[in-house]
Amino acid sequence: MAAVTDRDPAPRWNNQRWKIQPEDFKRNYLPNRHPKVVCLLYEIRWSRGTIWRNWCSNSSTRHAEVNFLENCFKANPSVSCSITWVLSTTPCGKCSRRILDFLSGYPNVTLEIYAAKLFKHLDNRNRQGLWNLANNRVSIHIMNLADYNYCWKRFVAYQEGEDDYWPSSFTPYIFLNCAELCFILLVSMHLKKTQSEKKCKILGKGGLKYPDRGANRNDSRKNKHGLDAV
């Protein structure tokens, strides 16, 4: 794992082996394609000021997110740090639950997720998973052009003369993915509220009877004066 700081970055020629290859980055981070390999670039900013950067991917038995949680992060539960993930696609519903389980064991750890695209966003389980993350102290974003360039400079073993990466052709797909993510978060919130209201109505139809407001006013007047309200 490479350890660098913003104030004293390690020389690029001594810090290349761990980085992702340019073609792998370009292929996996396309905003409109879904390769079988899911990549996860991560940046851990520790409270003491050190920054760790590296990346992992999925395997035949683990998604990339689970691979990070089980193999790339080993720390005391009381540790304080902020973690940034840059995923080639958003987490699935199962991984979202694993992420929340992880964060519940690390109360002083924050997580911010950037993704190139949405993973099977028509599946309600994945949609609900994203909503649960966003409503439990996890920030979720779709990568913009500046994010691509940031990752290129810090995570990609680019060749000399390829210092920047601004894939302007991605702009329409970035816009569509951003709009869909916003829609998922807003609609999921509305559905959860509606389901909660329906549940309250169903419970209200049971053995407990809730008088209407007029009845409440009449009952209170009768109790106060000892007479039926007129």
N, C-alpha and C positions, 0 to 999 in steps of 0.2 A: 504494500500500500504506500502510495506516495504521500508525503507530508510536506506541504508548502505553506507559506504565509503570504499575505498581500504585501507586506512590507519588504520581505526578502525572498522573492520567488527563486526557486531552483533554476539553474540554467536549462534551457530547453533541450540541449543535446545530451544532458545527463539525466533527463527525466522523461524519456520517450517510450521505454519498453512497455509500460503499463497501458499506454494510450490506445484508443480504438483506431483502426485503419480508416483512412478517408472514404474508401468505397463502401465499407461496412456502415459507416455513419450515414452516408448519403442514401444508401439503399434502405436501411432500416428506419430512417427518420423521414421518409416520404410521407406527406400528410394525406395522401390519397391511395396508398397501397398498404397491404397487411402481410408482410413477410412472416414466415413461421418463427423466425427468431425475434424475440422481444428484448431490447436492450434497456438497461437502466444505468444512466450516468449518475453518480452521487457525489455530493459535496457536504462534508460534515464540518461545521464551524464550532469548535469547542470553546468553552467559556474562557479558557486561558489564552485564546487568540490564535491557536493553531488551526489550519484548515487541511483536511484530508480530502483528496479527490481520487476517484477510481471508478470502475464500472463493472457490471456483471450482466449476465443474461439468463434466460430460462434454460432449463435442462429437460430431459425426458420425463422427469418426475416432479419438477418444481417450476412454478412461474418465477419470473425474475424478481418480483417483489418478495416472495417467500425466500428465495435464495439470499437476498440481502438480509432479511430479518434473521435468518438462521445461521448464515455463514460470514456475513460482512460486518456485523455490528455486535461487538462484545464489550459491554460496559456495565458498571455498577448501576443498579436502578435509580440511585440518587444523582446520577450524572446530569449535568446541564449542558445542552448543546442544541444547535439547530441543524436540521437535515434538509437538504434540497435534493429531490429526485428529478431527473429529466428522462422520462420514459418515452419509448417509441410509440406506445399506446396506453390509454388509461387502464387502471386496474379493473379486473372483473369483480363480480359481486363477492365471491369467496375471498379474494385477496383483500378486498375492502374490509371484511370482517377481521381478517388476520392483522391488518394494519391497526385497526382500532384496539384489538387485544394487546398488541405490542405497545401502543401508546399508553394504555391503561397501566402498564407495568413500569412506564418511564414518564412520570408526571412532569418532569422538567425538560422533556425533549419536545421540540416542535418539528412539524413536518410540512414542507411545501412541495407540491407536485406540479411539474410542467410536463405536458404530453404533446406529441406531434399530431395525434389523432385520437378518436374515440374508439373504444373496443366494443363491437357488437352492441351499439347504443340502442337498438330496438328491443333488446332483452330487458324486461322490467327488473330483473335481479341486478343487472349491471347499473341500470339507472338509479335504482334505490341505493345501491352501494355507494355511488358517487355522492348522492344527497346525504347519506349518513356521514361520509367523510367530511363533506363541507360543513356540516352542522356539528362536528366534533373536533374543532380546532385544527382541521387540515385545509390548507389553501390549495385550490386546484385551478390550473391555468392551461390554456392552449398556447403552445410556443408561437412567438412572433419572430420576425426576421432578426431582431436584435438578439433574441435568445439563441437562434441558430448560430449566429456569429460568435456569441459568448462561448458556446459549447465547442465550436470549431477551434477557437484559440486555446482552450484549456483542456480539452479531452481528446482531441484528434491529433494523430501523428502526421500532420500535414508536411508537405515538402517546402523547401525554401522558395519563396515567390508566390505561395498560396496562402498568404497571411489572413485573408478575409474570405468569408462565405456568406453571401447575401442572396439566397435563392428567391428572387423577386417573383418567379413564376408560381411560388407557393401561396401568394397572397389571397387568391380567391378561395382556396381550400382552408386557409387559416380562418378567414372570415366565416365560412360555413361551419367549421368545427366550433368556433367561438359561439356562434349563434345557437347551435344545437346544445352545447354545454349549458348555456344560460337557460335555454328552454327546459332541459332536463331538471336543473336545480329548482326552477320556479314551479314547474308542473308537479314534481315530486312533493314539494312543500305543500301545494294546494291539495293534492290527493291525500296526503297524510292528515291534513287538517279536516278534510271532508270525512275521512274514515273515522277520525276521533269524534266528530259531531254525530255521525250515525250510531256509533257505539253508545254515546251518551243517551241518545233517543231510545235505543233498544233497552238500555238499563232502566230508563224512566218508565217503560211500559210494563215493568214487572210489578212486584208486590208493593213497592213504594209509590204513593200517589202524590204528585206535586200540584198543589192548588195554583190557580192562576193569580195574577196580581190583584184582581178585584177581590177575590176571596180572601187574600192575605189582609187587605185593608179592612174588610168587614170583620174578620175574626179579631183583628187587633182592637177595633172600636168596641166590639162586644165585650172583650176581656176588660177593657178599660172602664166601661160604664155599666157593665152588668146587664145591658140591654141589647136586643137585636138591632143591627144597623138597618137604617131605612134607606 
